[in-house]
Structure formats: C-alpha cells, structure tokens
Amino acid sequence: MPLFHLTLWQPMNKILQKISLDLIQPQIILTLLFFAAWVSLDGYEVSFEGIENPDTLKLIQSTCQLEKLKESPPATVIGLKRRAEGDIKNIIQALQSQGYYDAKVAYQVDEEGKRVIVQIEPGPIFPFVSFELHFFQDGERTPAFDDQICLEELGIQIGDPALPELILDAEDKILDFLNLNGYAFASIRKREVMADQQQKNVNVVMEIEIGPLAYFGPLTIIGLDRVKEAFIYKKLHWRKDELYDPRKVEKTQEELELSGLFRSVTITHEEQSDGGNLIPFTIHVVEGKQRSIGIGVSYVTSWGPGINLEWEDRNIFGEGQKLSFEADIWQRRQEGDLTYVIPDFRRKNQNLIFILDYEYEKTIGFTESTFSISGTIERKLTDKLRVYYGGMYKHIRSTDSDRNGTFDLLQVPLQLKWTNVDNLLDPTRGGMFHIKVMPTVQYLEPQFGYCLNTFTGSLYYSLTSDARHVLAGKLMLGTIIGASQNDIPPPERFYAGTQNALRGYKYLSVSPLNHHHKPIGGRSLMIGSLELRSRISKDFGWVFFYDVGNVFLRAYPDFRESVLQSVGLGIRYYTPVGPLRVDVAVPLNRRPHVDGPFQVYFSIGQTF
C-alpha cells in the first residue's frame, strides 16, 4: 500500500506543478500589459508645423482627433500612430475648405509616444479660374437664365480663393433666385469642381435643372376647431393659379403665427406639381388657448398703489375678432376700457377698432371724469408704416380747474406711425416717429373748435458693435390751434412732468402756473430727451439721462421763455419681456412751492 501510494502521488504532483505554472505565466503577462497601459495614460503633446495663419490652425485643431483626445491616449505607440494616420484625411479636408487643394500632411511620433508632430505643407491657395453655369429644362440645355445671373451676385469673383463654402453659397443663391421666379422644383443636377494641380487653380462647372414653372394649387386646411376657415383665407398672401412665390408663403405663416390663435402653424406642399403645374398646399395648425384672464398689482409714484384686471377673447366669433376688457385702478387714477377688434376689415392688413373708455384722474391742475366711444381704422401700409383714422365722441367733466364744466366733443383722430427699430421695448438701432392730428368740435353751446397736433420722434444709435452702449434721443412737439386757452377743456391741454416727458418735476405740473402756483395747461410744448444706455452684464444695465423743455401758453413754443432741465440715473434689469426700469430724476430748475428734490419712476420697457 505505501509503494502504491507513492507511485500514485508523484504523477499528481507533476500535474499540479504544471497547472500552477500555466496559471502563473498568463497572470504575469496580463500584469505587465496592464502596467504598460497604465504608464502610457499620462497624455501626449501635439504640435503643428507649417501653418502660420492662426484661424486656419484653429480650424485644423477643431477637426483633429489627435488634439481632441490628447488627454486620453491609446495604450500603445502603434495605437497613437493609427490615430495620427486617421487624422490626415481630416486635416486635408480642412485645408481644402480654405482653398489649399495641394496640401500634404505627414506626422512623427517619438519612441515613447509622448509627442506627435504634424508636418503640413499647405501649398498655394487655388483661385477660381472659371465658373460656368449651365441651365437645363426637361433634360435639355436652355439659355433662359444665362444672362440673368451674374457671378458677382453669387459672391464669386474670378481670381479669388476657390473656397468650397463659396461654391455651396452660390448654389443656394441660384436656387433662391429660381424659386423667387416661380421655379419651385429647381435643383442642382451636377457639380464639377476640378482642381488643376499643374496650373494651381480651380474650374467649376455647375448644371442646374430649373424644372417647370409652378403655380399655387388647391389648399387643404387641417386642425381647425374654434377658428373658421374664412380666417385662414383672409391671411393668405396668394391666390390659386398665381405664380409660385415662397415669400408669400412666409408672409402667410408669419401672420397666422402672430394672430395669437395657434400654438403651431405648418405650411407644406407636394414635392411635385400635378400635370397642370399646380402645387397642392396644406396648412396644418394646432389651436392654442384663445381666452386669457389676468390680475396684478402695481405701484406708480404719480398715482400710488393699484390693481390691474384684464380679460380677453381673441376669437369671439371664429374669425379672429378680439374682445377685451382692461381696468387699471390706482389711488388717484382709475381707467377702464372695452375694446372690440375686427381684423382684416374689408381688406388685408386693415383692422376696425371700437373702444369704449372711461377715465377718472385727480391732479394738482384739474380733476377729470371722461367717457368716450370711438371707431378707428388701423391700416398697415408697409411693414414700417401705419395710418389711423376714425371718429370719436368724448364727454368730459372738469372740476378743480380754471375752466370747470362739462364738454361734449366730436373728434376725428388722424395718426401716422413709422418705425424701423430693432426692438420695441428695448431699441438699440433705428428710429420712429408718430404724428397725431385731432380736429375737435364742441357741438353744444358754447360752440367752439380747435385742432390738437403732436409730433414725437426718436433715434437710436449703437456706440459699439454689440449694442451694449446706446445713445438715444427723443423730441416732442405739440400745438393746439383754433379756440382760445379758456375754451379748451383743461384735460385736453398740454402738461408735462411724467416718466415720459420731463422727468424730475411733479406729475403734470409743467405748464404755465396761476398765482396759486397751480398748473393751468398750455397750448404748445417742446421737450427733448437724451439718454446714454449701457448694459454692464447680461441682466443689468444703467442709464444716464438729460431732459429739457417746457409747456407754453401760446399756440407755438416761445423760446424767449425759460426752459426746465433735469438729469437722472436709472437702473435696468433685463427680462425676456423687456427691461424693468427704476429712474431717479432731479430737477435742475426747481420751482418754489411746486417741485420736490427728486422723483422716482418704476416701469417696464425703456422710457422711449
């Protein structure tokens, strides 16, 4: 038994030893490989030689994996070389985008894999030597547009660097031109860009399929609920069978979106027209909420604390007619109005507006209670110009003034508004003007008539390219001609001393004063404002302003009389709906018994 046991144990021992060696050797190999990989995780450096233009260098680095992944190196030097090899194509494409069509790229990797040198020979920039446009229709060459599109209009100059970006831009401009001329299905059928390595220049041949002339075809409207189809058709800028024009489609979409009735508007057309070249269109809309109600609180230094109420139905009869009610109730002023708007009345871009308005206000010069009803046509002549005309009946009761009484007035409001500013609540460029003429007749005894005329103009100039510093100026002129000063109802006369007109002076106190230092209003005014607006951060800015002017007793400003001046500083907090403003204004010509040392104003939007 011992001999048998010994004989059996010896082979088993050899087997175990062999198994142990087979297991240990792979463990050692894996450990060494892991250690080698761990040692290589220190990163590597990349340098580019042969490129002097910093913009071109940045472009190459942005497309180069060697640069992007240098903090995550491969495990071996061979892997790093493969990464560098794969970047050669990317670098050459980047150089070709800059006009280097004969570029050569090589690389060197040191033995330890700690540094990669990319050697670039960009060669010369290839210029355009020719740029040919060939137009086709139904597969046949046509000279229809050979003389209508010039290379300069496409941004191509023979002799300039042959950048691929310029070629692609030229394609877009050609297709846009054809689209605007009714060729809705124009396409680039072939493009040949031939870089001559011997002559070091580029020849371009472009073939354009213009396709057939297309016309607006049948219209399908999807998604309507409360809104009637008639509203959509009023907003259309095209008619069936008219020549296709993409600008009319864009205008239609813009007006539908601005109506406030839809959450989304999508206008699509078939990829090909029918046999008669008519393009079927589809307007798909998703209606939004068309009623809204709001309540808020406010504080105005001139009127004290207040509450604001509003309600609106933007589609009361299914064709975009809007009925709204708004009430503003402050401590010293109350106002409420009911407004009904009929859009596109009798013609496109013309609205009929009815307003029922009540106003009560107590000032140091008068106390007024006014009721009015008006009907006005608002007509959009161009994207920048609007005209208003209509009629109004106004009943005024004036007390605590130099002309107490009740007045029943018939007025014809005429207005002209023009603007090209970039932002209505926070303009930085452009200008605007507003002319208002209001012939007025008191038709009950005692009868009299007058005409109230005002002009307001403002200009905005950005002092820096990023519009962080803006110089803004405003001029207000006004005159009342016709009736005497005593006949004109006190609330209809001119006053200043508000957050928009001669800041710093007591509210509606800037006018001729009686012997009790009480403002009696004037028949003319001239007020100018100058502001320097600076945005110091994304959310905050400041404004320094200077106001000058006065209200005069005569029908025209009398510059022999003294003018009032004020200066001030404001803070702006910028929000998505416009800047919130706080202004502190100091009167420089403070009047005894009337003005305080300063005035503070809170509001939204710039002053003008």
Secondary structure, 3 states (H helix, E strand, C coil): CHHHHHHHHHHHHHHHHHHHHHHHHHHHHHHHHHHHHHHHHHCCEEEEECCCCHHHHHHHHHHCHHHHCCCCCCCCHHHHHHHHHHHHHHHHHHHHCCCCCCCEEEEEECCCCCEEEEEEECCCCCEEEEEEEEEEECCEECCCCCCCCCHHHHCCCCCCECCHHHHHHHHHHHHHHHHHCCCCCCEEEEEEEEEECCCCEEEEEEEEECCCCCEEEEEEEECCCCCCHHHHHHHCCCCCCCECCHHHHHHHHHHHHHCCCEEEEEEEECCCCCCCCEEEEEEEEEECCCEEEEEEEEEECCCEEEEEEEEEECCCCCCCCEEEEEEEEECCEEEEEEEEEECCCCCCCEEEEEEEEEEEEECCCCEEEEEEEEEEEEEECCCCEEEEEEEEEEEEEEECCCCCEEEEEEECCEEEEEECCCCCCCCCCEEEEEEEEEEEEECCCCCEEEEEEEEEEEEEEECCCCCCEEEEEEEEEEEEEECCCCCCCHHHCECECCCCCCCCCCCCCECCECCCCCECCECEEEEEEEEEEEECCCCEEEEEEEEEEEEECCCCCCCCCCCEEEEEEEEEEEECCEEEEEEEEEECCCCCCCCCCCEEEEEECCCC
